[in-house]
Amino acid sequence: MHEYEIFIEEINPCGGEKYSKKSLIEAEADSPEAYVKENGRFPVLESTHNESGDVVIVTGDNQGSFVRYTFTE
C-alpha cells in the first residue's frame, strides 16, 4: 500500500473548469488506478503523468462531466 495526497477536480458541462468543485484528500491504495476503480463514479478516460511526475487520471461520462484525480506520493 502507498499513501497518496489526491487532488480531485469535479468538472461539469455547465460551469467548466473555472467552476469545478475541488478537494484535497489523503488515502492509501495499491496504486492510483486501483483507487479510482474502487472509488470513482465514471470509467477511466486517460491516465498520464504531469511535469512533476504525479499520476493524473481523468474519468468521465462522455457527456461533459469529468473528474480529474492528481496523485502525489
C-alpha positions as CSV (number, residue, x, y, z in Angstrom):
1,M,0.0,0.0,0.0
2,H,1.1,3.5,-0.8
3,E,0.0,6.7,0.8
4,Y,-1.2,9.4,-1.6
5,E,-2.3,13.0,-1.4
6,I,-5.1,13.2,-4.0
7,F,-6.3,16.5,-5.6
8,I,-9.8,15.9,-7.0
9,E,-11.5,18.2,-9.5
10,E,-15.1,17.6,-10.5
11,I,-15.9,19.4,-13.8
12,N,-19.4,19.6,-15.1
13,P,-20.5,20.8,-18.6
14,C,-22.3,23.9,-17.3
15,G,-19.5,25.5,-15.3
16,G,-16.5,24.0,-16.9
17,E,-13.0,24.0,-15.3
18,K,-13.4,27.5,-13.9
19,Y,-16.2,26.5,-11.6
20,S,-15.0,23.0,-10.8
21,K,-15.5,21.5,-7.3
22,K,-12.1,20.9,-5.8
23,S,-11.0,18.8,-2.9
24,L,-7.8,17.5,-1.4
25,I,-7.7,14.2,0.5
26,E,-5.1,11.7,1.7
27,A,-5.7,8.0,1.1
28,E,-3.9,4.6,1.0
29,A,-4.1,2.5,-2.1
30,D,-2.2,-0.2,-4.0
31,S,-2.0,2.2,-7.0
32,P,-3.7,5.3,-8.3
33,E,-5.6,3.2,-10.8
34,A,-6.8,0.8,-8.1
35,Y,-8.1,3.8,-6.0
36,V,-10.0,5.3,-9.0
37,K,-11.6,1.9,-9.9
38,E,-12.7,1.4,-6.3
39,N,-13.9,5.0,-5.5
40,G,-14.6,6.7,-8.8
41,R,-18.0,7.0,-10.3
42,F,-17.0,7.2,-14.0
43,P,-14.8,5.0,-16.2
44,V,-11.2,6.0,-16.8
45,L,-10.7,8.0,-20.0
46,E,-7.0,8.9,-19.7
47,S,-4.0,8.2,-17.4
48,T,-0.9,10.4,-17.7
49,H,2.0,11.9,-15.7
50,N,2.3,15.7,-15.2
51,E,5.6,17.6,-15.3
52,S,6.1,17.0,-11.6
53,G,5.9,13.2,-12.1
54,D,2.5,12.9,-10.4
55,V,-0.1,10.5,-11.8
56,V,-3.1,12.2,-13.4
57,I,-6.2,10.1,-14.1
58,V,-9.2,11.6,-15.9
59,T,-12.6,9.9,-15.7
60,G,-15.8,10.9,-17.3
61,D,-19.3,10.1,-18.6
62,N,-18.7,11.1,-22.2
63,Q,-21.5,13.7,-21.8
64,G,-19.3,16.6,-20.5
65,S,-18.8,15.6,-16.8
66,F,-15.3,14.8,-15.8
67,V,-13.4,14.0,-12.6
68,R,-9.6,14.6,-12.7
69,Y,-7.5,12.9,-9.9
70,T,-3.9,14.0,-9.3
71,F,-1.9,11.6,-7.1
72,T,1.2,12.7,-5.3
73,E,3.1,10.3,-3.1
